Amino acid sequence: MSAHSEQRGSGKSEPIRKPWIWIGMLAIILVGIPWYLPPGMIEPIVFGLPLWTYIAVGSSVALCGYLTWILSRHWNLVEDEEESASTTPGDADGGR
């Protein structure tokens, strides 16, 4: 077992059951949709693009980063243990 998986704990957890994950996703999505800006807003132009394009792209990048963090830190399923159990200590190639 790697040091990374030991840090996450031995309990099984699914991110779908944690409400704070959904609240974070909803907040990023609501910020990313420029509904709070005036309708038809084109100004200010920043580097040739309207401000709302930077808001949308920035929130998309934030959502991707958030989901990557959730999946790498908070996703601990049985498949991980099944894969490690299927490898034998004598295999030089890790059981592949």
N, C-alpha and C positions, 0 to 999 in steps of 0.2 A: 504494500500500500504506500502511495507516495505521501510526502509531507503535506502537499496541498490538500489531498482528500482527507487527511487526518484532521486538519484544521477546521474543516467544514462540519465535523461531528459525525457520529455514526447513525443518527436518526434519519429516517426517510422524510423528505420534504418535497413538496411540489409548490412552485411559486404561485400557481393559480389559487392556492388557498390562503395567501397572505394579502390582506386588503391594502396594505401600504404600497404594494407593487402596482396595483390597479390605480390607486390615487395618483401615484407618480406618473404613470402613463397618461392618465386623463389630463393632468396638469400640463404635460408637455404638448399633448395634442391640442388642447384649448389655446395655448400660447401660440402654437404654430399656425392656427387658422386665424387670419387677421380680421376677424369679425368685429373687433373692437375699434378698428380704424374707420374713418368716415367712408361712406360708399363712393366709389369712383376715384379714390385717392391715388394720384400718380406722383405727386410731389411728396417728399423730397427725392430727387434723383441722386443716387450714390454710385459713383463709378459707372454711370450709364444705365443703371437699373433702378426701378422703384424700391423704396425701403421694404415693402412687404415681401419682395422676393428674398431678401436677406433673412427676414424673419422666418419665412417658410423653410428655406434651406438650412438655417441654423437649428430650427426645431427638429428637422428631419435627422440631422447629424446627432443632435442631443438624444433623440429617441433611439437611434441605432446604438449609440454608446451606452445608454441606460439598459437596453435589452441585452446587449453583450455582457454587461456587468452582472445583470440578473442571472443570465444563463451560466456564466462562469463561476459565480460565487454562491448562488442559492439553489442550484439545481442538483439534487443528490438523489438519484434514483437507483433502483435495484439493478439495472443493466450494468452499472459501473462495477458492482460487486460480482455480478455473474461473469463479467469479462475477466476480472482479476482472479476469480476462482478457477476459471477454465485453463489458465496458464499453469504449467508445472514448474517447480523450481529448477529442474534439471535442463529445461529447454534453453538453448543459447539464443534462439531468435525470439524469445518471448511468447512462444506458443502459436506463432503465425505460420 
